[in-house]
C-alpha cells in the first residue's frame, strides 16, 4: 500500500507539469530536414477551432532542439524530440492524421510570417505531438 501511495505522489507532479496544453487534428503534408539540425513541418488543419486555421490553410513549423536553452529545466530531451519527428514522418508516409499542439508558448510566430511558427522542442505526450518554446 505504501508503495502505491509513493508511486502516485511521485507521478502526480509529472502529470501536472504538462497540464494546460492544447492540441488539434492535423494532416502532416511534409517533414523536411533543413540545415543546422532544423526541420520544417508542414501541417494542414483538420479542425475548425484551431486559432490560426481561419488565416492559414497550412502552417509551417520550423523545429529544432535548442539544448542550451533547456539546460536548467528539460521538458523535452533530445531523444524525445527525435522520436516526435519520427512520428511526424510516419504520419506523413501513411497519410494518418495526428494531434499536434503546444504547451505553454509552444508555437511562436516567426517574425511577420503569418503562417510560420518556431518550436524549440517536440515531445509526444499521450499520443499527441506537442511543441515547446518558452518554459518557466
N, C-alpha and C positions, 0 to 999 in steps of 0.2 A: 504494500500500500504506500509506504514512504517513497519507494522508487517511482511509482506512478505520479504522485504529487510532485516530486522533484522534477520529473520529465516535463510535466505541464508548466511548472514555474520557469524552467529553462527555455522552453519553446515559446511561451507566451510573448516575451519581448521581441523575438524574431518575427513572429507573425504580425505584431502590432507595428513594427518598424516600417513596414511597407504599406500600411493602410493609407487609403486616400488616393490611390491611382485610378485612372480611367483608361479603358481600352475599348476599341471598336473593331468591327469586322472589316477586313481589307483583303483585296486580291493583290498578291505580290507580282508586279509586272517585270521587275528586274532587280538583280543584285550584282553590282559591278565593282571590281577592285580598282581603286584609284591609287595614286602614289602615296607614299609615306604611311602605309597601314590604314588608309581610309577606305571606306566603302560608300557607294551610293545605292540607296534602296529606293525603288520607285513603287509606290503603293496607290491603288485605286480604292476609294472608299466604297463599301457596300452598305453602309449605314447612313441614314439621312440626318442623324443627330450629331454627327461629328462636327465640332466647332468650325472647322475650316472647309467643310465639304461644299458649302454653297459657293465659295470663292474659287476652289481648286478642284478640278476633276480628278487630278492626280497630285500627289505630293512626292517630293524627293527628300530623303533624309540622308544627310552626309554624316556618316558614323565613323567614330574612331574610338579606340580605348585610350583614354587620356590618363595613363598611370601616374604621372607626378601629382595630378590634381587629387587622385584618390588616396594619397599616401596616409592621411590621418584616419579616415573612415572609409571602408571599402564596401559599398553596397553592391558592387559588381567586381568580380575577379576577371582577369584576362581570359581564363578558361571559360567562364560563363558567357563572356562576350563572344568568343569564338563559337561556342555551342549555339547561341542565339542566331548568329549569322548563318550557321549550317542549317538551322531550322527554317530560316527565311529562304535560303536557296532550295531546300527540299520542297517547300510550299510552292515556289515558283515552278520548279520542274514538274510537279504533279498537278499544277493548277488548283491547288487546295487553298481555300480562304483560311485566314487565321485572324486571331485577335492581336492587334498591335496598339500600344498605348504609351502612356507616360506616367511617371511617378514624380511628384514634386514638379519642378520646372524641367521636365524631361525632354521636351521639344522646344528649342528656342529658334525663333525665326532668324534666318541668315541675312543680316543686313536689311536691305529693302526688297529682297526677293520674296514675294508674297507666298509662294508655294514651296519654298525650300527651307528645311529645318536642319538644325545641328543637334547631334547626340554625342555625348561623351562616354557612353557605355550602354550596352544592351544586356538584358537578362530575361530568361524565361522564368515566369512565376505562374504556377497553376495552369499551364497550357497556353498562356498569353506571353507575347514578347513585349517587354517594357523598355522604354528609353529613359535613361537617367542623364541629368545635366548638372544642375546645382544640387548640392546635398548639404544638409546642415553640418 
